[in-house]
Amino acid sequence: MINLPAAFTERMKQMLGREYDAFIASYDKERSQGLRVNGLKTDPAEFAKTAPFSLNPVAWAAEGFAYGAEDRPGRHPYHDAGVYYIQEPSAMIAASLLNPQPGEMILDLCAAPGGKSTQAAARLGGEGLLVSNEIHPARAKILSQNIERMGIRNAVVTNEDSGRRSIFRHFLMGSSWMHRVPARECSARMRRRSRNGARRMCVAVLGGSRRFLKMRR
C-alpha cells in the first residue's frame, strides 16, 4: 500500500465520496498506458483492428486505447507520422467532456506538451480555430512540434501571458464547465510568485478538466 500525504487523502475523500476506496485501491493495480489515435489521419476503430500491438478501448474516449505493458508504440514509425499520440487514458477525459464541434473556437491556455490540444483539434475536424498557448518558451516549442506532427492546420501556437488572449473573454473552469473566470483574473494569479520564486499557475488552467475555453460562433 502506497503511503500518501494525509492532506491529500483527506481532500480526495471529500471530493470522491463513495468512490474514494476504489481510487485508493487503484494504486495497487498495474499502471494503464494509453495512446490516442489521430482522427485527422485515420479512423480510430479501423486502426485498432490492424494495429501492430494490442489495443483495448478507453471507455470515455472513442479515439483512446490502452496498450500492453510489453508494447512500445512510441518507437513505431506510426508515432513519428502522427497516427497516434501517447497519452495517459485519464488525460483524455477533459477533451471528451468538452466535446469540441467543427467550427468552434477553442483556447487551451496551458497547452504543452499538446495532448489535450491535439485531441480537441482532431474533434474539430479541420474546421474552426484552436489557439494553443504555453507560457514557457521551451515547452511552447515542443507543443508546436506536436501540433505539426499531428497534421493540425487550423491551430495557432502562442507563447504569451494569459492576459494577452483578449479574443477570448472567459475560460471555463471546473469539471462541470459551468463556472467562468475572466482571463484577466487568471493572468493576475499567474503573475503572483510562490515562495520559491516560480510562477504560480492559475488553478483554472492547471490540468484535467480545467484547461479549456469553449466558444461558439
MDTraj code that builds the backbone (N, CA, C; nanometers):
import mdtraj as md
import numpy as np

residues = "MET ILE ASN LEU PRO ALA ALA PHE THR GLU ARG MET LYS GLN MET LEU GLY ARG GLU TYR ASP ALA PHE ILE ALA SER TYR ASP LYS GLU ARG SER GLN GLY LEU ARG VAL ASN GLY LEU LYS THR ASP PRO ALA GLU PHE ALA LYS THR ALA PRO PHE SER LEU ASN PRO VAL ALA TRP ALA ALA GLU GLY PHE ALA TYR GLY ALA GLU ASP ARG PRO GLY ARG HIS PRO TYR HIS ASP ALA GLY VAL TYR TYR ILE GLN GLU PRO SER ALA MET ILE ALA ALA SER LEU LEU ASN PRO GLN PRO GLY GLU MET ILE LEU ASP LEU CYS ALA ALA PRO GLY GLY LYS SER THR GLN ALA ALA ALA ARG LEU GLY GLY GLU GLY LEU LEU VAL SER ASN GLU ILE HIS PRO ALA ARG ALA LYS ILE LEU SER GLN ASN ILE GLU ARG MET GLY ILE ARG ASN ALA VAL VAL THR ASN GLU ASP SER GLY ARG ARG SER ILE PHE ARG HIS PHE LEU MET GLY SER SER TRP MET HIS ARG VAL PRO ALA ARG GLU CYS SER ALA ARG MET ARG ARG ARG SER ARG ASN GLY ALA ARG ARG MET CYS VAL ALA VAL LEU GLY GLY SER ARG ARG PHE LEU LYS MET ARG ARG".split()
xyz = np.array([
    [0.0849, -0.1195, 0.0000],
    [0.0000, 0.0000, 0.0000],
    [0.0881, 0.1241, 0.0000],
    [0.0656, 0.2116, -0.0942],
    [0.1456, 0.3323, -0.1052],
    [0.1080, 0.4304, 0.0047],
    [0.2080, 0.4994, 0.0585],
    [0.1839, 0.5988, 0.1621],
    [0.1640, 0.7358, 0.0969],
    [0.0471, 0.7924, 0.1161],
    [0.0133, 0.9217, 0.0580],
    [0.0019, 1.0266, 0.1680],
    [0.0313, 1.1513, 0.1370],
    [0.0192, 1.2580, 0.2371],
    [-0.1226, 1.2663, 0.2921],
    [-0.1336, 1.2871, 0.4219],
    [-0.2645, 1.2911, 0.4865],
    [-0.3533, 1.4007, 0.4295],
    [-0.2945, 1.5159, 0.4009],
    [-0.3734, 1.6263, 0.3462],
    [-0.4335, 1.5891, 0.2114],
    [-0.3566, 1.5148, 0.1325],
    [-0.4050, 1.4722, 0.0012],
    [-0.5198, 1.3726, 0.0139],
    [-0.5023, 1.2711, 0.0980],
    [-0.6072, 1.1699, 0.1133],
    [-0.7352, 1.2301, 0.1693],
    [-0.7220, 1.3257, 0.2586],
    [-0.8413, 1.3896, 0.3142],
    [-0.9157, 1.4685, 0.2064],
    [-0.8402, 1.5370, 0.1246],
    [-0.9026, 1.6136, 0.0167],
    [-0.9724, 1.5224, -0.0828],
    [-0.9095, 1.4083, -0.1136],
    [-0.9698, 1.3147, -0.2076],
    [-1.0955, 1.2498, -0.1504],
    [-1.0963, 1.2276, -0.0191],
    [-1.2170, 1.1733, 0.0445],
    [-1.3343, 1.2684, 0.0261],
    [-1.3077, 1.3958, 0.0440],
    [-1.4130, 1.4957, 0.0285],
    [-1.4594, 1.5062, -0.1156],
    [-1.3679, 1.4925, -0.2080],
    [-1.4014, 1.5073, -0.3487],
    [-1.4718, 1.3836, -0.4054],
    [-1.4261, 1.2661, -0.3665],
    [-1.4726, 1.1427, -0.4298],
    [-1.5862, 1.0742, -0.3556],
    [-1.5979, 1.0989, -0.2282],
    [-1.7067, 1.0364, -0.1527],
    [-1.6991, 0.8851, -0.1567],
    [-1.8035, 0.8205, -0.2067],
    [-1.8100, 0.6742, -0.2095],
    [-1.7058, 0.6110, -0.3013],
    [-1.6519, 0.6890, -0.3934],
    [-1.5545, 0.6348, -0.4883],
    [-1.4113, 0.6396, -0.4339],
    [-1.3966, 0.6892, -0.3124],
    [-1.2617, 0.7048, -0.2573],
    [-1.1902, 0.5704, -0.2426],
    [-1.2568, 0.4683, -0.1919],
    [-1.1926, 0.3379, -0.1710],
    [-1.1422, 0.2793, -0.3021],
    [-1.2213, 0.2943, -0.4077],
    [-1.1792, 0.2434, -0.5383],
    [-1.0584, 0.3214, -0.5900],
    [-1.0565, 0.4514, -0.5603],
    [-0.9433, 0.5345, -0.6003],
    [-0.8153, 0.4888, -0.5320],
    [-0.8204, 0.4656, -0.4021],
    [-0.7025, 0.4202, -0.3274],
    [-0.6581, 0.2826, -0.3756],
    [-0.7538, 0.1957, -0.4019],
    [-0.7205, 0.0602, -0.4474],
    [-0.6495, 0.0617, -0.5826],
    [-0.6736, 0.1642, -0.6619],
    [-0.6121, 0.1712, -0.7948],
    [-0.4602, 0.1841, -0.7874],
    [-0.4080, 0.2326, -0.6745],
    [-0.2630, 0.2467, -0.6599],
    [-0.1929, 0.1111, -0.6529],
    [-0.2672, 0.0069, -0.6183],
    [-0.2085, -0.1264, -0.6085],
    [-0.2248, -0.2066, -0.7371],
    [-0.2874, -0.1458, -0.8370],
    [-0.3083, -0.2147, -0.9642],
    [-0.2000, -0.1762, -1.0635],
    [-0.1898, -0.2545, -1.1697],
    [-0.0908, -0.2278, -1.2735],
    [-0.1238, -0.0981, -1.3454],
    [-0.0228, -0.0239, -1.3780],
    [-0.0411, 0.1035, -1.4471],
    [-0.1039, 0.0827, -1.5851],
    [-0.1955, 0.1705, -1.6200],
    [-0.2590, 0.1655, -1.7517],
    [-0.1903, 0.2652, -1.8439],
    [-0.1389, 0.2169, -1.9559],
    [-0.0709, 0.3025, -2.0527],
    [-0.1589, 0.3152, -2.1768],
    [-0.1629, 0.4340, -2.2328],
    [-0.2557, 0.4542, -2.3427],
    [-0.2020, 0.5374, -2.4569],
    [-0.2741, 0.5317, -2.5664],
    [-0.2485, 0.6169, -2.6814],
    [-0.3821, 0.6616, -2.7388],
    [-0.3790, 0.7705, -2.8091],
    [-0.4995, 0.8241, -2.8714],
    [-0.4779, 0.8332, -3.0213],
    [-0.5631, 0.7645, -3.0970],
    [-0.5496, 0.7618, -3.2422],
    [-0.5943, 0.8967, -3.2998],
    [-0.5170, 0.9465, -3.3944],
    [-0.5425, 1.0766, -3.4555],
    [-0.6478, 1.0648, -3.5651],
    [-0.7676, 1.1114, -3.5357],
    [-0.8762, 1.1033, -3.6321],
    [-0.8567, 1.1872, -3.7563],
    [-0.7582, 1.2777, -3.7563],
    [-0.7287, 1.3563, -3.8749],
    [-0.6525, 1.2757, -3.9784],
    [-0.5956, 1.1617, -3.9358],
    [-0.5139, 1.0817, -4.0268],
    [-0.5682, 0.9416, -4.0523],
    [-0.6485, 0.8899, -3.9602],
    [-0.7036, 0.7558, -3.9795],
    [-0.8252, 0.7379, -3.8897],
    [-0.9063, 0.6392, -3.9210],
    [-1.0226, 0.6091, -3.8389],
    [-0.9777, 0.5278, -3.7173],
    [-1.0054, 0.5751, -3.5964],
    [-0.9578, 0.5054, -3.4761],
    [-1.0023, 0.3603, -3.4676],
    [-1.1287, 0.3312, -3.4966],
    [-1.1799, 0.1945, -3.4863],
    [-1.1118, 0.1029, -3.5868],
    [-1.0904, 0.1520, -3.7082],
    [-1.0249, 0.0711, -3.8107],
    [-0.8782, 0.0487, -3.7771],
    [-0.8139, 0.1510, -3.7228],
    [-0.6731, 0.1356, -3.6859],
    [-0.6567, 0.0298, -3.5781],
    [-0.7491, 0.0271, -3.4822],
    [-0.7400, -0.0690, -3.3722],
    [-0.7448, -0.2135, -3.4236],
    [-0.8110, -0.2348, -3.5361],
    [-0.8227, -0.3706, -3.5908],
    [-0.6924, -0.4185, -3.6526],
    [-0.6115, -0.3266, -3.7007],
    [-0.4897, -0.3646, -3.7728],
    [-0.3617, -0.3165, -3.7049],
    [-0.3724, -0.2614, -3.5869],
    [-0.2555, -0.2076, -3.5162],
    [-0.1515, -0.3156, -3.4902],
    [-0.0233, -0.2803, -3.4947],
    [0.0839, -0.3776, -3.4725],
    [0.1063, -0.4114, -3.3258],
    [0.0149, -0.3706, -3.2385],
    [0.0227, -0.4036, -3.0968],
    [-0.1192, -0.4137, -3.0435],
    [-0.1341, -0.4746, -2.9268],
    [-0.2664, -0.4981, -2.8696],
    [-0.3266, -0.3685, -2.8164],
    [-0.4539, -0.3451, -2.8479],
    [-0.5221, -0.2244, -2.8039],
    [-0.6569, -0.2599, -2.7424],
    [-0.6887, -0.1950, -2.6302],
    [-0.8185, -0.2112, -2.5651],
    [-0.8823, -0.0734, -2.5508],
    [-1.0102, -0.0599, -2.5859],
    [-1.0752, 0.0717, -2.5861],
    [-1.0772, 0.1376, -2.4487],
    [-1.0651, 0.2701, -2.4485],
    [-1.0840, 0.3516, -2.3290],
    [-1.2311, 0.3925, -2.3260],
    [-1.2974, 0.3701, -2.2145],
    [-1.4429, 0.3870, -2.2077],
    [-1.4880, 0.5300, -2.2349],
    [-1.4101, 0.6294, -2.1959],
    [-1.4552, 0.7679, -2.2040],
    [-1.4013, 0.8431, -2.3255],
    [-1.3289, 0.7758, -2.4146],
    [-1.2766, 0.8425, -2.5340],
    [-1.2753, 0.7419, -2.6487],
    [-1.3580, 0.7650, -2.7478],
    [-1.3694, 0.6706, -2.8591],
    [-1.2381, 0.6536, -2.9341],
    [-1.1530, 0.7579, -2.9323],
    [-1.0254, 0.7518, -3.0031],
    [-0.9116, 0.7024, -2.9146],
    [-0.9428, 0.6700, -2.7886],
    [-0.8406, 0.6302, -2.6932],
    [-0.8330, 0.4800, -2.6720],
    [-0.7114, 0.4291, -2.6510],
    [-0.6897, 0.2866, -2.6308],
    [-0.5767, 0.2645, -2.5300],
    [-0.5890, 0.1590, -2.4533],
    [-0.4816, 0.1155, -2.3637],
    [-0.4006, 0.0087, -2.4368],
    [-0.2699, 0.0133, -2.4204],
    [-0.1851, -0.0870, -2.4857],
    [-0.1110, -0.1691, -2.3805],
    [-0.0614, -0.2840, -2.4228],
    [0.0017, -0.3778, -2.3319],
    [0.1338, -0.3291, -2.2767],
    [0.1724, -0.3843, -2.1622],
    [0.2957, -0.3436, -2.0956],
    [0.4198, -0.3725, -2.1787],
    [0.4116, -0.4725, -2.2659],
    [0.5261, -0.5098, -2.3479],
    [0.5338, -0.4313, -2.4779],
    [0.4285, -0.3591, -2.5120],
    [0.4254, -0.2830, -2.6370],
    [0.5050, -0.1538, -2.6236],
    [0.5623, -0.1092, -2.7346],
    [0.6394, 0.0147, -2.7380],
    [0.5937, 0.0995, -2.8573],
    [0.4715, 0.1515, -2.8531],
    [0.4206, 0.2287, -2.9674],
    [0.4985, 0.3565, -2.9945],
    [0.5686, 0.4090, -2.8936],
    [0.6475, 0.5294, -2.9149],
    [0.7670, 0.5084, -3.0062],
    [0.8057, 0.3838, -3.0293],
    [0.9200, 0.3537, -3.1155],
    [0.8780, 0.3195, -3.2577],
    [0.7493, 0.3116, -3.2831],
    [0.6996, 0.2732, -3.4152],
    [0.6924, 0.3959, -3.5062],
    [0.7175, 0.3794, -3.6368],
    [0.7067, 0.4922, -3.7311],
    [0.5706, 0.5605, -3.7299],
    [0.4661, 0.4875, -3.6924],
    [0.3336, 0.5496, -3.6838],
    [0.3323, 0.6681, -3.5880],
    [0.4144, 0.6566, -3.4832],
    [0.4194, 0.7651, -3.3854],
    [0.4787, 0.8909, -3.4477],
    [0.5900, 0.8766, -3.5162],
    [0.6544, 0.9912, -3.5803],
    [0.5677, 1.0505, -3.6905],
    [0.4831, 0.9666, -3.7502],
    [0.3956, 1.0126, -3.8578],
    [0.2692, 1.0790, -3.8054],
    [0.2508, 1.0795, -3.6735],
    [0.1340, 1.1448, -3.6154],
    [0.0064, 1.0644, -3.6246],
    [0.0183, 0.9338, -3.6429],
    [-0.1009, 0.8491, -3.6486],
    [-0.1664, 0.8399, -3.5111],
    [-0.0866, 0.8502, -3.4060],
    [-0.1404, 0.8496, -3.2704],
    [-0.0509, 0.9322, -3.1784],
    [-0.1047, 0.9601, -3.0613],
    [-0.0354, 1.0398, -2.9596],
    [-0.0336, 0.9578, -2.8314],
    [0.0843, 0.9403, -2.7730],
    [0.0944, 0.8670, -2.6470],
    [0.0368, 0.9537, -2.5362],
    [-0.0657, 0.9032, -2.4681],
    [-0.1357, 0.9838, -2.3687],
    [-0.1992, 0.8936, -2.2631],
    [-0.1856, 0.9326, -2.1369],
    [-0.2498, 0.8582, -2.0296],
    [-0.4015, 0.8583, -2.0501],
    [-0.4673, 0.7449, -2.0329],
    [-0.6128, 0.7400, -2.0507],
    [-0.6874, 0.8442, -1.9687],
    [-0.6432, 0.8704, -1.8451],
    [-0.7125, 0.9687, -1.7623],
    [-0.7044, 1.1090, -1.8209],
    [-0.5972, 1.1387, -1.8953],
    [-0.5798, 1.2713, -1.9533],
    [-0.6724, 1.2957, -2.0719],
    [-0.7374, 1.1899, -2.1195],
    [-0.8287, 1.2042, -2.2324],
    [-0.9678, 1.2511, -2.1906],
    [-0.9916, 1.2579, -2.0600],
    [-1.1256, 1.2909, -2.0112],
    [-1.1640, 1.4349, -2.0429],
    [-1.0701, 1.5286, -2.0255],
    [-1.1034, 1.6710, -2.0389],
    [-1.1608, 1.7047, -2.1756],
    [-1.0910, 1.6657, -2.2826],
    [-1.1396, 1.6969, -2.4170],
    [-1.2668, 1.6207, -2.4497],
    [-1.2805, 1.5015, -2.3922],
    [-1.4033, 1.4252, -2.4138],
    [-1.5226, 1.4964, -2.3512],
    [-1.5043, 1.5538, -2.2316],
    [-1.6111, 1.6293, -2.1678],
    [-1.6397, 1.7591, -2.2423],
    [-1.5357, 1.8224, -2.2907],
    [-1.5530, 1.9451, -2.3674],
    [-1.6310, 1.9190, -2.4959],
    [-1.6014, 1.8056, -2.5595],
    [-1.6708, 1.7636, -2.6814],
    [-1.6709, 1.8729, -2.7876],
    [-1.5545, 1.9128, -2.8367],
    [-1.5477, 2.0175, -2.9386],
    [-1.6249, 1.9783, -3.0646],
    [-1.6854, 2.0785, -3.1277],
    [-1.7605, 2.0569, -3.2508],
    [-1.6961, 2.1364, -3.3640],
    [-1.6981, 2.0831, -3.4866],
    [-1.6402, 2.1555, -3.6003],
    [-1.6930, 2.2980, -3.6100],
    [-1.6019, 2.3927, -3.6298],
    [-1.6393, 2.5314, -3.6436],
    [-1.6259, 2.6130, -3.5173],
    [-1.6010, 2.5504, -3.4039],
    [-1.5884, 2.6234, -3.2783],
    [-1.4488, 2.6824, -3.2623],
    [-1.4380, 2.7800, -3.1722],
    [-1.3095, 2.8407, -3.1362],
    [-1.2714, 2.7928, -2.9970],
    [-1.1534, 2.7376, -2.9838],
    [-1.1106, 2.6794, -2.8564],
    [-0.9736, 2.7341, -2.8174],
    [-0.9619, 2.7685, -2.6903],
    [-0.8343, 2.8119, -2.6344],
    [-0.7887, 2.7119, -2.5295],
    [-0.6693, 2.6563, -2.5501],
    [-0.6029, 2.5767, -2.4471],
    [-0.4967, 2.6677, -2.3882],
    [-0.5223, 2.7176, -2.2696],
    [-0.4416, 2.8248, -2.2125],
    [-0.3064, 2.7789, -2.1607],
    [-0.2965, 2.6522, -2.1224],
    [-0.1727, 2.5965, -2.0672],
    [-0.1490, 2.4641, -2.1392],
    [-0.1064, 2.4699, -2.2649],
    [-0.1265, 2.3606, -2.3592],
    [-0.0151, 2.2559, -2.3684],
    [0.1088, 2.2896, -2.3364],
    [0.2183, 2.1948, -2.3558],
    [0.2023, 2.0710, -2.2669],
    [0.2421, 1.9554, -2.3182],
    [0.3074, 1.9320, -2.4474],
    [0.2121, 1.9166, -2.5667],
    [0.0799, 1.9136, -2.5420],
    [-0.0126, 1.9150, -2.6546],
    [-0.1149, 1.8036, -2.6589],
    [-0.1198, 1.7196, -2.5571],
    [-0.2127, 1.6072, -2.5594],
    [-0.3581, 1.6488, -2.5742],
    [-0.4019, 1.7393, -2.4894],
    [-0.5417, 1.7820, -2.4934],
    [-0.5691, 1.8723, -2.6127],
    [-0.4718, 1.9527, -2.6518],
    [-0.4885, 2.0372, -2.7703],
    [-0.5065, 1.9532, -2.8962],
    [-0.4220, 1.8527, -2.9134],
    [-0.4319, 1.7705, -3.0340],
    [-0.5587, 1.6861, -3.0343],
    [-0.6055, 1.6469, -2.9167],
    [-0.7312, 1.5738, -2.9087],
    [-0.8481, 1.6641, -2.9479],
    [-0.8463, 1.7877, -2.8974],
    [-0.9516, 1.8828, -2.9327],
    [-0.9485, 1.9140, -3.0819],
    [-0.8275, 1.9288, -3.1369],
    [-0.8138, 1.9609, -3.2792],
    [-0.8699, 1.8503, -3.3672],
    [-0.8466, 1.7264, -3.3280],
    [-0.8988, 1.6142, -3.4065],
    [-1.0511, 1.6176, -3.4100],
    [-1.1115, 1.6575, -3.3004],
    [-1.2580, 1.6631, -3.2959],
    [-1.3124, 1.7841, -3.3710],
    [-1.2313, 1.8867, -3.3878],
    [-1.2725, 1.9988, -3.4709],
    [-1.2769, 1.9603, -3.6183],
    [-1.2006, 1.8586, -3.6546],
    [-1.2042, 1.8087, -3.7921],
    [-1.1543, 1.9063, -3.8954],
    [-1.0619, 1.9933, -3.8577],
    [-1.0065, 2.0885, -3.9539],
    [-1.0880, 2.2144, -3.9697],
    [-1.1969, 2.2293, -3.8953],
    [-1.2816, 2.3487, -3.9035],
    [-1.2738, 2.4263, -3.7721],
    [-1.2971, 2.5580, -3.7793],
    [-1.2886, 2.6397, -3.6596],
    [-1.1448, 2.6805, -3.6317],
    [-1.1173, 2.7145, -3.5061],
    [-0.9846, 2.7629, -3.4677],
    [-0.9458, 2.7102, -3.3311],
    [-0.8225, 2.6633, -3.3203],
    [-0.7638, 2.6214, -3.1936],
    [-0.6440, 2.7106, -3.1644],
    [-0.6455, 2.7771, -3.0492],
    [-0.5306, 2.8551, -3.0030],
    [-0.4684, 2.7799, -2.8865],
    [-0.3458, 2.7356, -2.9047],
    [-0.2748, 2.6594, -2.8019],
    [-0.1642, 2.7474, -2.7454],
    [-0.1798, 2.7862, -2.6201],
    [-0.0846, 2.8778, -2.5573],
    [-0.0016, 2.8062, -2.4518],
    [0.1251, 2.8421, -2.4463],
    [0.2144, 2.7904, -2.3434],
    [0.3089, 2.9023, -2.3020],
    [0.3127, 2.9347, -2.1738],
    [0.3899, 3.0487, -2.1253],
    [0.5401, 3.0211, -2.1219],
    [0.5801, 2.8942, -2.1138],
    [0.7226, 2.8593, -2.1067],
    [0.7774, 2.8392, -2.2485],
    [0.8779, 2.9144, -2.2913],
    [0.9268, 2.9085, -2.4297],
    [0.9700, 2.7696, -2.4765],
    [1.0453, 2.6976, -2.3945],
    [1.0927, 2.5653, -2.4358],
    [0.9765, 2.4683, -2.4539],
    [0.8790, 2.4752, -2.3652],
    [0.7628, 2.3873, -2.3769],
    [0.6739, 2.4290, -2.4939],
    [0.6712, 2.5584, -2.5258],
    [0.5948, 2.6046, -2.6417],
    [0.6521, 2.5458, -2.7705],
    [0.7833, 2.5283, -2.7753],
    [0.8465, 2.4692, -2.8921],
    [0.8047, 2.3229, -2.9081],
    [0.8026, 2.2488, -2.7978],
    [0.7579, 2.1096, -2.8009],
    [0.6117, 2.1018, -2.8435],
    [0.5306, 2.1918, -2.7916],
    [0.3899, 2.1983, -2.8292],
    [0.3748, 2.2189, -2.9790],
    [0.4510, 2.3119, -3.0348],
    [0.4456, 2.3401, -3.1778],
    [0.4828, 2.2167, -3.2605],
    [0.5837, 2.1441, -3.2147],
    [0.6258, 2.0232, -3.2855],
    [0.5160, 1.9179, -3.2865],
    [0.4461, 1.9032, -3.1758],
    [0.3391, 1.8043, -3.1698],
    [0.2186, 1.8451, -3.2538],
    [0.1872, 1.9748, -3.2564],
    [0.0793, 2.0236, -3.3415],
    [0.1097, 1.9930, -3.4874],
    [0.2343, 2.0152, -3.5273],
    [0.2754, 1.9880, -3.6651],
    [0.2748, 1.8384, -3.6949],
    [0.3266, 1.7594, -3.6016],
    [0.3333, 1.6139, -3.6224],
    [0.1957, 1.5527, -3.6414],
    [0.0968, 1.6068, -3.5719],
    [-0.0379, 1.5519, -3.5810],
    [-0.1157, 1.6048, -3.7016],
    [-0.0540, 1.6890, -3.7820],
    [-0.1168, 1.7362, -3.9050],
    [-0.2300, 1.8345, -3.8843],
    [-0.2197, 1.9181, -3.7820],
    [-0.3271, 2.0132, -3.7498],
    [-0.3023, 2.1437, -3.8251],
    [-0.3987, 2.1845, -3.9056],
    [-0.3834, 2.3032, -3.9897],
    [-0.4567, 2.4255, -3.9361],
    [-0.5568, 2.4050, -3.8537],
    [-0.6370, 2.5174, -3.8046],
    [-0.6004, 2.5529, -3.6601],
    [-0.4692, 2.5574, -3.6325],
    [-0.4217, 2.5864, -3.4967],
    [-0.3145, 2.6940, -3.4991],
    [-0.3105, 2.7726, -3.3920],
    [-0.2068, 2.8731, -3.3712],
    [-0.1423, 2.8456, -3.2363],
    [-0.0100, 2.8355, -3.2341],
    [0.0635, 2.8156, -3.1097],
    [0.1205, 2.9493, -3.0653],
    [0.0915, 2.9874, -2.9415],
    [0.1405, 3.1143, -2.8881],
    [0.2224, 3.0908, -2.7613],
    [0.3079, 3.1872, -2.7334],
    [0.3928, 3.1844, -2.6139],
    [0.3714, 3.3165, -2.5405],
    [0.2584, 3.3243, -2.4698],
    [0.2146, 3.4508, -2.4122],
    [0.1630, 3.4333, -2.2695],
    [0.1571, 3.5465, -2.1980],
    [0.0846, 3.5528, -2.0728],
    [-0.0643, 3.5458, -2.1049],
    [-0.1412, 3.4856, -2.0188],
    [-0.2826, 3.4653, -2.0479],
    [-0.3598, 3.5959, -2.0654],
    [-0.3122, 3.7054, -2.0082],
    [-0.3814, 3.8328, -2.0194],
    [-0.3840, 3.8878, -2.1601],
    [-0.2997, 3.8355, -2.2489],
    [-0.2956, 3.8835, -2.3867],
    [-0.3939, 3.8121, -2.4777],
    [-0.4638, 3.7133, -2.4235],
    [-0.5585, 3.6384, -2.5052],
    [-0.6949, 3.7079, -2.5040],
    [-0.6974, 3.8334, -2.5474],
    [-0.8164, 3.9160, -2.5347],
    [-0.9323, 3.8709, -2.6225],
    [-0.9062, 3.7947, -2.7284],
    [-1.0141, 3.7488, -2.8149],
    [-1.1091, 3.6566, -2.7391],
    [-1.0569, 3.5929, -2.6350],
    [-1.1385, 3.5039, -2.5539],
    [-1.1753, 3.5775, -2.4251],
    [-1.3011, 3.6050, -2.4074],
    [-1.3445, 3.6842, -2.2934],
    [-1.3355, 3.6058, -2.1620],
    [-1.3646, 3.4775, -2.1674],
    [-1.3638, 3.3942, -2.0473],
    [-1.3097, 3.2564, -2.0822],
    [-1.2688, 3.1848, -1.9795],
    [-1.2434, 3.0422, -1.9970],
    [-1.3208, 2.9699, -1.8889],
    [-1.3488, 2.8428, -1.9141],
    [-1.4290, 2.7661, -1.8200],
    [-1.3392, 2.6921, -1.7229],
    [-1.3863, 2.6780, -1.5991],
    [-1.3091, 2.6044, -1.5006],
    [-1.4023, 2.5112, -1.4242],
    [-1.3474, 2.4004, -1.3791],
    [-1.4284, 2.3032, -1.3065],
    [-1.4805, 2.1962, -1.4001],
    [-1.5049, 2.0782, -1.3466],
    [-1.5446, 1.9649, -1.4288],
    [-1.6830, 1.9806, -1.4886],
    [-1.7628, 2.0720, -1.4350],
    [-1.8981, 2.0878, -1.4857],
    [-1.9048, 2.1872, -1.6012],
    [-1.7946, 2.2587, -1.6302],
    [-1.7882, 2.3589, -1.7358],
    [-1.8879, 2.4723, -1.7126],
    [-1.9205, 2.5004, -1.5879],
    [-2.0237, 2.5985, -1.5586],
    [-1.9693, 2.7307, -1.5055],
    [-1.8608, 2.7265, -1.4314],
    [-1.8125, 2.8466, -1.3653],
    [-1.7105, 2.9180, -1.4531],
    [-1.7328, 3.0450, -1.4791],
    [-1.6458, 3.1211, -1.5667],
    [-1.5612, 3.2201, -1.4868],
    [-1.4372, 3.2345, -1.5303],
    [-1.3458, 3.3278, -1.4652],
    [-1.2861, 3.4167, -1.5731],
    [-1.2893, 3.5498, -1.5585],
    [-1.2301, 3.6386, -1.6594],
    [-1.0836, 3.6074, -1.6810],
    [-1.0392, 3.6170, -1.8052],
    [-0.8993, 3.5879, -1.8372],
    [-0.8050, 3.6792, -1.7611],
    [-0.8455, 3.8061, -1.7411],
    [-0.7557, 3.8982, -1.6704],
    [-0.7325, 3.8535, -1.5267],
    [-0.8329, 3.7870, -1.4652],
    [-0.8171, 3.7389, -1.3281],
    [-0.7159, 3.6267, -1.3222],
    [-0.7240, 3.5360, -1.4187],
    [-0.6266, 3.4271, -1.4235],
    [-0.4874, 3.4819, -1.4476],
    [-0.4774, 3.5807, -1.5360],
    [-0.3482, 3.6410, -1.5650],
    [-0.2858, 3.6994, -1.4393],
    [-0.3674, 3.7649, -1.3580],
    [-0.3164, 3.8238, -1.2343],
    [-0.2658, 3.7158, -1.1411],
    [-0.3391, 3.6041, -1.1353],
    [-0.2962, 3.4947, -1.0480],
    [-0.1638, 3.4348, -1.0973],
    [-0.1482, 3.4259, -1.2303],
    [-0.0273, 3.3667, -1.2855],
    [0.0950, 3.4524, -1.2556],
    [0.0737, 3.5819, -1.2375],
    [0.1879, 3.6698, -1.2127],
    [0.2333, 3.6689, -1.0676],
    [0.1517, 3.6145, -0.9796],
    [0.1918, 3.6058, -0.8402],
    [0.3064, 3.5075, -0.8241],
    [0.3928, 3.5348, -0.7333],
    [0.5089, 3.4490, -0.7126],
    [0.4873, 3.3586, -0.5920],
    [0.5363, 3.2377, -0.6035],
    [0.5318, 3.1480, -0.4884],
    [0.6552, 3.1720, -0.4031],
    [0.6658, 3.0983, -0.2938],
    [0.7776, 3.1199, -0.2022],
    [0.9123, 3.0955, -0.2665],
    [0.9191, 2.9997, -0.3602],
    [1.0478, 2.9683, -0.4213],
    [1.0737, 3.0508, -0.5473],
    [0.9862, 3.1480, -0.5759],
    [1.0106, 3.2373, -0.6882],
    [0.9530, 3.1901, -0.8192],
    [0.9002, 3.0696, -0.8250],
    [0.8446, 3.0186, -0.9500],
    [0.7064, 3.0775, -0.9738],
    [0.6636, 3.0809, -1.0981],
    [0.5313, 3.1318, -1.1286],
    [0.4251, 3.0357, -1.0768],
    [0.3208, 3.0917, -1.0181],
    [0.2073, 3.0115, -0.9743],
    [0.1065, 3.0089, -1.0872],
    [0.0747, 2.8912, -1.1353],
    [-0.0212, 2.8794, -1.2434],
    [-0.1620, 2.8901, -1.1883],
    [-0.2482, 2.9592, -1.2615],
    [-0.3864, 2.9763, -1.2199],
    [-0.4546, 2.8414, -1.2063],
    [-0.5316, 2.8230, -1.0988],
    [-0.5976, 2.6954, -1.0745],
    [-0.6878, 2.6559, -1.1898],
    [-0.7342, 2.7541, -1.2637],
    [-0.8265, 2.7253, -1.3735],
    [-0.7578, 2.6605, -1.4914],
    [-0.6254, 2.6627, -1.4993],
    [-0.5579, 2.6075, -1.6156],
    [-0.4576, 2.4990, -1.5796],
    [-0.4640, 2.4485, -1.4594],
    [-0.3602, 2.3549, -1.4162],
    [-0.3727, 2.2171, -1.4779],
    [-0.4894, 2.1636, -1.4955],
    [-0.4917, 2.0297, -1.5518],
    [-0.6298, 1.9723, -1.5597],
    [-0.6332, 1.8528, -1.6168],
    [-0.7595, 1.7811, -1.6279],
    [-0.8647, 1.8642, -1.6958],
    [-0.9808, 1.8694, -1.6339],
    [-1.0951, 1.9329, -1.6971],
    [-1.0979, 2.0839, -1.6783],
    [-0.9870, 2.1443, -1.6332],
    [-0.9882, 2.2872, -1.6072],
    [-0.9096, 2.3663, -1.7104],
    [-0.8796, 2.3109, -1.8256],
    [-0.7836, 2.3719, -1.9145],
    [-0.8446, 2.4498, -2.0307],
    [-0.9701, 2.4287, -2.0594],
    [-1.0194, 2.4771, -2.1869],
    [-1.1182, 2.5922, -2.1793],
    [-1.1160, 2.6724, -2.2813],
    [-1.2216, 2.7679, -2.3054],
    [-1.2927, 2.7258, -2.4311],
    [-1.4236, 2.7347, -2.4313],
    [-1.5014, 2.6912, -2.5455],
    [-1.5981, 2.8019, -2.5844],
    [-1.5946, 2.8431, -2.7099],
    [-1.6841, 2.9468, -2.7564],
    [-1.7505, 2.9022, -2.8855],
    [-1.8787, 2.9304, -2.8993],
    [-1.9497, 2.9023, -3.0230],
    [-1.9546, 3.0290, -3.1074],
    [-1.9479, 3.0119, -3.2366],
    [-1.9588, 3.1252, -3.3274],
    [-2.1005, 3.1792, -3.3283],
])
top = md.Topology()
chain = top.add_chain()
for i, resn in enumerate(residues, 1):
    res = top.add_residue(resn, chain, resSeq=i)
    for name in ("N", "CA", "C"):
        top.add_atom(name, md.element.get_by_symbol(name[0]), res)
traj = md.Trajectory(xyz[None], top)
